[in-house]
Amino acid sequence: MIDAPPPAYAGPQRVFSGMQPTNGLHLGNYLGALQKFVALQTKYECIYCVVDLHAITAGPDPNELAAKTREVAAAYIAAGVDPARSIIFVQSAVREHSELAWVFNCIARMGWLERMTQFKDKAGKHTERMSVGLFDYPVLQAADILLYKATHVPVGEDQKQHLELSRDIAQKFNNDYQAPGFFPLPEPLIQGPGARIMSLREGAKKMSKSDPSDMTRINLTDDTDAIMNKIKKATTDPLPLPESQEGLAGRAEVENLVGIYAAMSERSIDAVLREFGGKGFGVFKPALAELLAAKLAPIAAEMRRLNADPGALDAILRDGAERARAIAAPIMAEVRGRVGFWEA
Ligand code: TYM
């Protein structure tokens, strides 16, 4: 007889995602994640976290961490996450994240983590000098998601492998503790042209906060002049824009700019090429820069306004932490029971 498959997770659908409070957010963070955070609010219960426990894997300045944490929260709100509807909170304020990460440390296998390309990229040849926390980063990420039994996770493409690991951990927990369907296998939401925004200078490198050159990225706080200048100097080639997607093959920088235009205007690549195909960059670049400036300026202005009142941001984050804890604590209590911890 063939065994029936274990019952699938049957709980509520819930969105969870997070961003690290390191060095300000850029267009990749916005198009890969934040824009989706906003859109998903109308369909799902959403929980958005500022992941300061993850940030300390990169050893940021303790004098700046709290301010950078508030800045990311301000960016969420300025971009359109509504703190009355969605939960916005700071990871370290809900202690259960660390607690569940420990349980998951005893579920995840060394071999699974050794395959993580992001760790290999960050560590280079110096793995023995990296913190254990950096190696363990994706296990904490799995704990973030599963502490809320989140079913959907909006992220950029660079997080695909970490999401696969979260699914493997959920599955192994469910198997090891004979708890079929206890944790959902979270689905990454990665679709769309914004999922992989590349450097403005090199089409093979992703846009990143750690790139030493500021000309490679658009920061959410860049003013119109900076945006115009960066797009003007972005790498392209002498050919006009192609009429169809096939014409983007082998033109990574051009593909990236067209993708940015499509994601920012919430249109398809085909629609953008129908408008600009056959035209030169003398026409396309100013249109792209204007679009970016028009969309980002109000967000930057709102971020400045919110950052000027840290007390108001703190009140939002305190309320968010309370609401997050109200979901997390009973799930963690159930995990403790499943694992068999002593209970008074
Ligand atoms: P972080 O802060 O590095 O990135 C935040 C989000 O931005 C996306 N992203 C990009 N998307 C498109 N193009 C780019 N060039 C680009 N650069 C960054 C990332 O994919 C991410 O969605 N590990 C997570 C933080 C995290 C998390 C979580 C996410 C911790 N726990 C739980 C989801 C669920 C990260 O990459 O953060």
Residues whose N, C-alpha, C, O or C-beta is under 5 A from the ligand:
A	BS01	TYM	F16 S17 G18 M19 Q20 G28 N29 G32 A33 V51 H54 Q141 D144 I145 P154 V155 G156 E157 D158 Q159 G194 A195 R196 I197 M198 K206 M207
